[in-house]
């Protein structure tokens, strides 16, 4: 049974084992500098980062902002940019939409959540 919450419903359908590879491929294809920024990451690190992204999507505002207070400066030291974050979340939306193409409410909820996260990231000046 799918969740009543549209965002949860979309995330519940994200079961493709290739999801992680699809996300990173979409990110690199859309934003060439991402390829260079991710060369130091192995599959385990990319998996942990994807798990962290899902955590951000599900967190309430205050805990998410507190986490971003730490993570944005940390990622800045690796060359992360606002454009890179935007491409990452756009890639995530594309990949998740392909997992559940008929869930327009979930896709809209994901877009809204990603927009809020990006506003929080931008406020921390990546």
C-alpha contacts under 8 A as a table, 3 or more apart, distances in Angstrom:
res1	aa1	res2	aa2	distance
2	X	9	X	5.48
2	X	12	X	7.22
3	X	6	X	7.06
3	X	8	X	5.99
3	X	9	X	4.81
3	X	12	X	7.74
4	X	8	X	7.64
4	X	9	X	6.77
5	X	8	X	5.32
5	X	9	X	6.01
5	X	106	X	7.89
6	X	9	X	4.91
6	X	10	X	6.26
6	X	103	X	7.74
6	X	105	X	5.61
6	X	106	X	4.14
6	X	107	X	7.84
6	X	109	X	6.43
7	X	10	X	5.18
7	X	11	X	6.26
7	X	105	X	7.68
7	X	106	X	4.57
7	X	107	X	7.19
7	X	109	X	5.38
7	X	110	X	5.83
8	X	11	X	5.03
8	X	12	X	5.94
8	X	106	X	7.48
9	X	12	X	5.14
9	X	13	X	6.69
9	X	106	X	6.44
10	X	13	X	5.42
10	X	14	X	6.89
10	X	96	X	7.20
10	X	97	X	7.85
10	X	100	X	6.47
10	X	103	X	6.72
10	X	106	X	5.11
10	X	107	X	7.00
11	X	14	X	5.18
11	X	96	X	7.45
12	X	15	X	7.26
13	X	99	X	6.27
13	X	100	X	6.24
14	X	19	X	7.37
14	X	96	X	6.26
14	X	99	X	5.82
14	X	100	X	7.69
15	X	19	X	7.46
15	X	99	X	7.72
16	X	19	X	5.37
16	X	99	X	7.39
17	X	20	X	7.40
18	X	21	X	5.36
18	X	22	X	6.04
19	X	22	X	5.05
19	X	23	X	6.10
19	X	95	X	7.14
20	X	23	X	5.21
20	X	24	X	6.39
20	X	46	X	7.50
20	X	47	X	6.76
20	X	50	X	6.97
21	X	24	X	5.34
21	X	25	X	6.03
22	X	25	X	5.13
22	X	26	X	6.05
22	X	95	X	6.75
23	X	26	X	5.16
23	X	27	X	6.16
23	X	88	X	7.72
23	X	91	X	5.89
23	X	92	X	5.90
23	X	95	X	6.28
24	X	27	X	5.00
24	X	28	X	6.11
24	X	91	X	7.99
25	X	28	X	5.22
25	X	29	X	6.00
26	X	29	X	5.12
26	X	30	X	6.12
26	X	91	X	5.42
26	X	95	X	7.98
27	X	30	X	5.29
27	X	31	X	5.95
27	X	34	X	6.72
27	X	87	X	5.88
27	X	88	X	5.47
27	X	91	X	5.63
28	X	31	X	5.14
28	X	32	X	5.38
28	X	33	X	7.33
28	X	34	X	5.17
28	X	35	X	5.22
29	X	32	X	6.24
30	X	87	X	6.63
31	X	34	X	5.59
31	X	35	X	7.71
31	X	84	X	6.90
31	X	87	X	6.62
32	X	35	X	5.67
32	X	36	X	7.53
33	X	36	X	5.32
33	X	37	X	6.26
34	X	37	X	4.86
34	X	38	X	5.98
34	X	84	X	6.73
35	X	38	X	5.37
35	X	39	X	6.33
36	X	39	X	5.40
37	X	40	X	7.30
37	X	78	X	6.91
37	X	79	X	6.62
37	X	80	X	7.41
38	X	41	X	5.36
39	X	42	X	7.90
41	X	44	X	7.81
41	X	45	X	5.60
41	X	46	X	6.24
42	X	45	X	5.36
42	X	46	X	6.28
43	X	46	X	5.08
43	X	47	X	6.07
44	X	47	X	5.05
44	X	48	X	6.26
45	X	48	X	5.06
45	X	49	X	6.13
46	X	49	X	5.00
46	X	50	X	6.14
47	X	50	X	5.07
47	X	51	X	6.21
48	X	51	X	5.01
48	X	52	X	6.15
49	X	52	X	4.88
49	X	53	X	6.21
50	X	53	X	4.99
50	X	54	X	6.37
51	X	54	X	5.13
51	X	55	X	6.23
52	X	55	X	4.88
52	X	56	X	6.26
53	X	56	X	5.05
53	X	57	X	6.35
54	X	57	X	5.03
54	X	58	X	6.42
55	X	58	X	5.24
55	X	59	X	6.08
56	X	59	X	5.29
56	X	64	X	6.04
56	X	117	X	7.66
57	X	110	X	7.97
57	X	113	X	6.55
57	X	114	X	7.25
57	X	117	X	7.87
59	X	63	X	6.48
59	X	64	X	5.58
60	X	63	X	5.96
60	X	64	X	6.14
61	X	64	X	5.21
61	X	65	X	6.09
62	X	65	X	5.15
62	X	66	X	6.20
63	X	66	X	5.06
63	X	67	X	6.19
64	X	67	X	5.13
64	X	68	X	6.17
65	X	68	X	4.99
65	X	69	X	6.18
65	X	120	X	6.70
66	X	69	X	5.11
66	X	70	X	7.02
67	X	70	X	5.45
67	X	71	X	6.13
68	X	71	X	4.74
68	X	72	X	5.45
68	X	120	X	7.59
68	X	121	X	6.82
68	X	124	X	7.85
69	X	72	X	6.18
69	X	73	X	7.17
69	X	124	X	7.05
70	X	73	X	6.10
70	X	74	X	6.39
71	X	74	X	4.98
71	X	75	X	5.99
72	X	75	X	5.15
72	X	76	X	6.00
72	X	121	X	6.74
72	X	124	X	6.73
72	X	125	X	7.93
72	X	126	X	6.05
73	X	76	X	4.87
73	X	77	X	6.55
73	X	124	X	7.84
73	X	126	X	6.81
74	X	77	X	5.48
74	X	78	X	7.21
75	X	78	X	5.12
75	X	79	X	6.61
75	X	80	X	5.40
75	X	126	X	7.87
76	X	79	X	5.01
76	X	80	X	4.82
76	X	81	X	6.93
76	X	126	X	5.70
77	X	80	X	7.31
80	X	84	X	6.21
80	X	85	X	7.37
80	X	126	X	6.62
81	X	84	X	5.05
81	X	85	X	6.43
81	X	126	X	5.35
82	X	85	X	5.10
82	X	86	X	6.17
82	X	118	X	7.97
82	X	121	X	7.49
82	X	122	X	6.53
82	X	125	X	7.83
82	X	126	X	5.76
83	X	86	X	4.99
83	X	87	X	6.15
84	X	87	X	5.12
84	X	88	X	6.10
85	X	88	X	4.97
85	X	89	X	6.27
85	X	118	X	7.26
86	X	89	X	5.33
86	X	90	X	6.08
86	X	118	X	6.99
87	X	90	X	5.00
87	X	91	X	5.94
88	X	91	X	5.14
88	X	92	X	6.15
89	X	92	X	4.87
89	X	93	X	6.14
89	X	114	X	6.33
90	X	93	X	5.12
90	X	94	X	6.25
91	X	94	X	5.07
91	X	95	X	6.08
92	X	95	X	5.18
92	X	96	X	5.98
93	X	96	X	5.24
93	X	97	X	5.91
93	X	107	X	7.12
93	X	110	X	6.91
93	X	111	X	6.95
94	X	97	X	5.17
94	X	98	X	6.37
95	X	98	X	5.27
95	X	99	X	6.65
96	X	99	X	5.02
96	X	100	X	6.68
96	X	107	X	7.95
97	X	100	X	5.31
97	X	101	X	5.13
97	X	103	X	7.63
97	X	107	X	6.29
98	X	101	X	5.25
100	X	103	X	5.75
101	X	104	X	7.23
103	X	106	X	5.29
103	X	107	X	6.28
104	X	107	X	4.96
104	X	108	X	6.09
105	X	108	X	5.13
105	X	109	X	6.14
106	X	109	X	4.98
106	X	110	X	6.06
107	X	110	X	5.02
107	X	111	X	6.17
108	X	111	X	5.05
108	X	112	X	6.23
109	X	112	X	5.14
109	X	113	X	6.17
110	X	113	X	5.09
110	X	114	X	6.00
111	X	114	X	5.15
111	X	115	X	6.09
112	X	115	X	5.10
112	X	116	X	6.37
113	X	116	X	5.15
113	X	117	X	6.28
114	X	117	X	5.03
114	X	118	X	6.06
115	X	118	X	5.07
115	X	119	X	6.20
116	X	119	X	5.08
116	X	120	X	6.34
117	X	120	X	5.05
117	X	121	X	6.18
118	X	121	X	4.90
118	X	122	X	5.98
119	X	122	X	5.08
119	X	123	X	6.19
120	X	123	X	5.19
120	X	124	X	6.72
121	X	124	X	5.25
121	X	125	X	6.81
121	X	126	X	6.83
122	X	125	X	5.14
122	X	126	X	6.44
